[in-house]
Amino acid sequence: MKTSDDPRHRKRQKAIKDLFGLEFHQQSVGDRTKEILKNKTVIDSKITTAAPDFPLEKINRVDLAILRLAAFELLIEKKEPKNVIIDEAIELAKEYGGDTSPSFVNGVLGHIIKHEKLT
């Protein structure tokens, strides 16, 4: 993340807010969020495998939204380098999550990268 005004960071913030909001009520969402939701089953299975001690329903909703976005970018979208995606996810976790969110997000995404063939 270069600055908080970076357009890519703003798009990620929007996706996180959409994903988080959907946990509580139906709402209209952006195209990127719709793409993430189309791939939610695959994304959630990767998160579950990467964090076996944390069932999805036990993961903090903000952390889960961040993980879903980052996993989508890593596994499906593949437009940004993986280190950029992870750095952004950690920054979002610092911005929106709790004290342990950045390390949790980093650990889960690190596991996904280690066990997936990412090009």
N, C-alpha and C positions, 0 to 999 in steps of 0.2 A: 504494500500500500504506500503510494507516494504521499498523498494527502487525503484528508477526509472528503475533499471535494472531487477526487478522482471519479470520473463517470462510471468506471467499472465497480468501484467501491459502493457508489450510490445504488447501482443495479443490484448488487449483492445485498445491501441493506433492505431494499424493497422486497427482494425474494424472501429474506429472513422474516420480515414483518408479515408477509403474506402467509408463509408456512406456519408461523407461530399463531396467527389469528385464526387459521383454519382449525386449529386444535380446539377452539372454543365455540366457533359459530361459522355458519356458511357466509361467504362473502365473495365478491368478484375478485379475481386475481389476474395478474399479468401473464403474458404468454410464456415467459420463462418458468414461472411457477407451475403453469399447466403442464409443461414438459417434464418438470420434476415429478409431478403427481402421476403422470403417465408411467413413469419408471419407478414409482414408489416401492413396489414389491421387490424388485431387484436391489434397489438402494437399501431398503430396510434389511434385507437378508444379509447384505455385506456388513452393515453396521452391527447386526446381531452376532455375526461370526466374529467380528473384530472386538466386540465387547461382550463376551459370553456371561460375565457376571452382572451385567446390567440389561435386563429385559427392556424393550422399547418403552413399555408403559412406566418404567421406573426412571428413565432418563429425563432430566430437566427438559421441559418443552423448548426452551430457547436453545439449549445445546443440541437437541435433536433436530431442530430447524437448521442450525448451522451445519451439522453433520450431513443432513440430507442434501443441502446445497453443495457442499464441498464434494461429497461422494458423487453427485450428479456430474459436477465439473470434471472430476478425475476419471470416472468410469465411462461416461456416456458422451458428454460434450467434447472433452479433450481439446479445448482451444488454447488453454494457458498451460505453461510449464507447471509440473506438479508442485515444485517448491513455492511458486507464486500462490497457487490455490491454498496450500497449507498455511502459508504466512497470512493470507487474507482471512482464512477461517479462524486462526488464532487471534488476529486483531478484532474480528467480530465477536469472538468469545470474551475478549477483554472488555469490549464496549458494552455488550448486552448480557453476558453471563455472570456467574458468580465467581468466587475466588478460585475454585478448582476447575472452572470451565476451560481455560486455556490449555492446561496440561491434559485434561481428559480428551478434549478435541484433538490435540496433537497426538496423543497415544492411539486413539481409534484410527485416525487417518494414516498414521505411520504403519499400523498393522495392515490396513487395506492396501497400501502401496507395497508393502513387503510381500503380501500374498497374492497380488494381482499382477498380471502382465500388462503394464502400462507403457505405451510407446509415446 
